[in-house]
Every structure is written in structure tokens, then in C-alpha cells.
């Protein structure tokens, strides 16, 4: 099922849709990591944007 781009409420902003290439690509560019690293983080930590932001920050520093 495709992402409903008309439903952009607060709950949608709190998650990264791992199945949507444009969202994974945006997340990767935002944090300066590769798309494959972003996909791995999503698999590891789920789709919570807050958790993923923290994990990506640690990945960049480490």
C-alpha cells in the first residue's frame, strides 16, 4: 500500500516510512549517511524519527 501523501498529521511526522525511497533518501541526506546505512538503522530501531535521529547522530560521531 502506498503512503497517503494527503494525510500529513503530527503522527505521520514522527515516523520514517522505511518502504518509501524518498523518505529514506531524505533521512540519509539530512544526516549525511548512506541510504543503506539509513535502511539498516530503520531495521534496527524501528520507524520512530526521534530514535532514528539519535541513532544517526551516534553513527556519524562514531
Backbone as ProteinMPNN parsed JSONL, in Angstrom:
{"seq_chain_A": "XXXXXXXXXXXXXXXXXXXXXXXXXXXXXXXXXXXXXXXXXXXXXXXXXXXXXXXXXXXXXX", "coords_chain_A": {"N_chain_A": [[0.849, -1.174, 0.0], [0.538, 2.212, -0.764], [1.986, 5.238, 0.564], [-0.142, 7.592, 2.071], [-0.172, 10.606, 0.912], [-1.742, 12.793, 1.416], [-2.419, 12.74, 4.022], [-1.03, 14.25, 6.432], [-0.586, 14.554, 9.177], [0.392, 15.158, 12.641], [1.196, 12.68, 13.712], [2.213, 11.331, 11.51], [4.5, 12.752, 10.932], [6.205, 11.989, 12.898], [7.321, 9.619, 12.22], [9.413, 7.562, 10.122], [8.928, 6.42, 6.964], [9.967, 3.481, 6.107], [9.606, 1.973, 3.807], [9.32, 3.736, 1.774], [11.141, 5.146, -0.651], [11.826, 7.854, -1.1], [11.555, 9.0, 1.418], [13.428, 7.617, 2.953], [15.73, 8.325, 1.563], [15.723, 11.117, 1.985], [16.043, 11.178, 4.772], [18.589, 10.018, 4.979], [20.197, 11.908, 3.572], [19.786, 14.15, 5.192], [21.175, 13.467, 7.484], [23.687, 12.937, 6.576], [24.478, 10.348, 5.864], [24.698, 7.115, 4.237], [22.189, 5.687, 2.048], [21.87, 2.955, 2.449], [22.872, 2.717, 5.046], [20.941, 4.201, 6.385], [18.673, 2.619, 5.912], [19.425, 0.338, 7.327], [19.487, 1.367, 9.938], [16.756, 1.891, 10.277], [15.725, -0.695, 10.2], [16.929, -1.693, 12.512], [16.119, 0.073, 14.623], [13.438, 0.687, 14.311], [10.674, 2.78, 13.19], [10.526, 5.267, 14.429], [11.052, 8.626, 14.334], [12.421, 10.204, 16.189], [14.029, 8.355, 17.638], [15.532, 7.372, 15.508], [16.86, 9.678, 14.619], [18.55, 10.128, 16.803], [20.097, 7.774, 16.75], [21.315, 8.008, 14.237], [22.874, 10.255, 14.663], [24.714, 9.26, 16.514], [25.954, 7.384, 14.888], [27.233, 8.96, 12.973], [29.067, 10.334, 14.568], [30.545, 8.248, 15.62]], "CA_chain_A": [[0.0, 0.0, 0.0], [1.356, 3.423, -0.848], [1.85, 6.243, 1.608], [-1.172, 8.587, 1.782], [0.508, 11.893, 0.988], [-2.684, 13.823, 1.85], [-2.538, 12.624, 5.47], [0.257, 14.721, 6.948], [-0.768, 14.99, 10.548], [1.523, 15.069, 13.541], [1.66, 11.301, 13.872], [2.995, 10.963, 10.329], [5.803, 13.44, 11.002], [7.009, 11.332, 13.914], [7.797, 8.331, 11.737], [10.068, 7.482, 8.822], [8.369, 5.29, 6.222], [11.096, 2.737, 5.565], [9.282, 1.427, 2.497], [9.239, 4.831, 0.811], [12.501, 5.529, -1.004], [12.078, 9.29, -0.954], [11.71, 9.319, 2.835], [14.709, 7.057, 3.38], [16.736, 9.186, 0.945], [15.73, 12.397, 2.706], [16.628, 10.929, 6.088], [20.023, 9.791, 4.784], [20.824, 13.197, 3.229], [19.688, 15.025, 6.362], [22.169, 13.071, 8.483], [24.985, 12.718, 5.943], [24.798, 8.923, 5.844], [24.255, 6.468, 3.0], [20.832, 5.138, 2.075], [21.937, 1.622, 3.062], [23.004, 2.928, 6.492], [19.626, 4.635, 6.861], [17.799, 1.436, 5.903], [19.862, -0.517, 8.431], [19.011, 1.995, 11.177], [15.302, 1.697, 10.351], [15.527, -2.106, 10.579], [17.399, -1.867, 13.884], [15.475, 0.919, 15.634], [12.036, 0.95, 14.011], [10.445, 3.963, 12.358], [10.399, 6.484, 15.23], [12.0, 9.638, 13.86], [13.237, 10.636, 17.332], [15.037, 7.321, 17.88], [16.414, 7.301, 14.344], [17.725, 10.869, 14.642], [19.58, 9.894, 17.822], [20.978, 6.709, 16.279], [22.101, 8.544, 13.12], [23.857, 11.144, 15.264], [25.77, 8.414, 17.077], [26.638, 6.753, 13.764], [28.119, 9.977, 12.382], [30.153, 10.649, 15.511], [31.343, 7.06, 15.926]], "C_chain_A": [[0.891, 1.232, 0.0], [1.042, 4.375, 0.296], [0.795, 7.263, 1.186], [-0.575, 9.973, 1.989], [-0.428, 13.035, 1.382], [-2.846, 13.822, 3.363], [-1.197, 12.992, 6.096], [0.122, 15.267, 8.354], [0.476, 14.797, 11.377], [2.072, 13.662, 13.695], [2.524, 10.867, 12.707], [4.376, 11.592, 10.366], [6.748, 12.773, 11.994], [7.608, 10.016, 13.472], [8.498, 8.49, 10.399], [9.515, 6.242, 8.136], [9.507, 4.566, 5.51], [10.861, 2.171, 4.181], [9.204, 2.486, 1.405], [10.636, 5.378, 0.553], [12.801, 6.995, -0.796], [12.262, 9.67, 0.506], [13.036, 8.807, 3.372], [15.845, 7.917, 2.825], [16.854, 10.525, 1.644], [16.406, 12.239, 4.055], [18.144, 10.763, 5.98], [20.751, 11.099, 4.482], [20.862, 14.129, 4.432], [20.813, 14.734, 7.356], [23.545, 12.792, 7.889], [25.437, 11.271, 5.977], [24.295, 8.334, 4.531], [22.831, 5.937, 3.168], [20.849, 3.758, 2.736], [22.118, 1.722, 4.585], [21.662, 3.342, 7.093], [18.666, 3.454, 6.938], [18.144, 0.504, 7.059], [19.395, 0.05, 9.772], [17.514, 1.78, 11.357], [14.992, 0.261, 10.755], [15.855, -2.325, 12.054], [16.525, -1.179, 14.915], [13.995, 1.181, 15.395], [11.883, 2.252, 13.251], [10.216, 5.255, 13.148], [11.472, 7.478, 14.816], [12.937, 10.08, 14.99], [14.366, 9.632, 17.605], [16.035, 7.246, 16.729], [17.358, 8.496, 14.271], [18.872, 10.672, 15.631], [20.587, 8.847, 17.343], [21.862, 7.194, 15.131], [23.171, 9.486, 13.634], [25.024, 10.371, 15.856], [26.595, 7.771, 15.971], [27.629, 7.72, 13.123], [29.315, 10.265, 13.277], [31.101, 9.462, 15.692], [31.925, 6.502, 14.728]], "O_chain_A": [[1.899, 1.27, 0.706], [-0.025, 4.317, 0.906], [0.832, 7.752, 0.056], [-0.486, 10.454, 3.119], [0.041, 14.14, 1.657], [-3.352, 14.788, 3.933], [-0.33, 12.134, 6.266], [0.662, 16.326, 8.673], [1.499, 14.328, 10.879], [3.285, 13.475, 13.798], [3.476, 10.11, 12.894], [5.333, 11.0, 9.867], [7.96, 12.976, 11.93], [8.317, 9.362, 14.236], [8.221, 9.42, 9.64], [9.622, 5.136, 8.667], [9.953, 4.987, 4.443], [11.816, 1.913, 3.449], [9.039, 2.153, 0.231], [11.242, 5.997, 1.429], [13.898, 7.354, -0.367], [13.044, 10.57, 0.811], [13.695, 9.487, 4.159], [16.81, 8.205, 3.533], [17.959, 11.015, 1.872], [17.239, 13.058, 4.442], [18.892, 11.305, 6.794], [21.801, 11.374, 5.064], [21.857, 14.816, 4.662], [21.339, 15.648, 7.991], [24.473, 12.447, 8.62], [26.629, 10.988, 6.101], [23.55, 8.986, 3.799], [22.343, 5.763, 4.285], [19.943, 3.428, 3.501], [21.578, 0.902, 5.328], [21.292, 2.889, 8.177], [17.933, 3.306, 7.915], [17.252, -0.055, 7.698], [18.958, -0.7, 10.644], [17.054, 1.515, 12.468], [14.096, 0.025, 11.565], [15.149, -3.05, 12.756], [16.216, -1.755, 15.958], [13.356, 1.842, 16.213], [12.862, 2.778, 12.722], [9.753, 6.243, 12.578], [12.664, 7.198, 14.935], [14.125, 10.304, 14.755], [15.521, 10.022, 17.781], [17.235, 7.078, 16.947], [18.524, 8.347, 13.905], [20.02, 11.006, 15.338], [21.794, 9.021, 17.514], [23.036, 6.829, 15.061], [24.275, 9.513, 13.091], [26.18, 10.773, 15.721], [27.81, 7.629, 16.108], [28.743, 7.329, 12.772], [30.438, 10.419, 12.798], [32.302, 9.641, 15.892], [32.631, 5.496, 14.795]]}, "name": "protein", "num_of_chains": 1, "seq": "XXXXXXXXXXXXXXXXXXXXXXXXXXXXXXXXXXXXXXXXXXXXXXXXXXXXXXXXXXXXXX"}
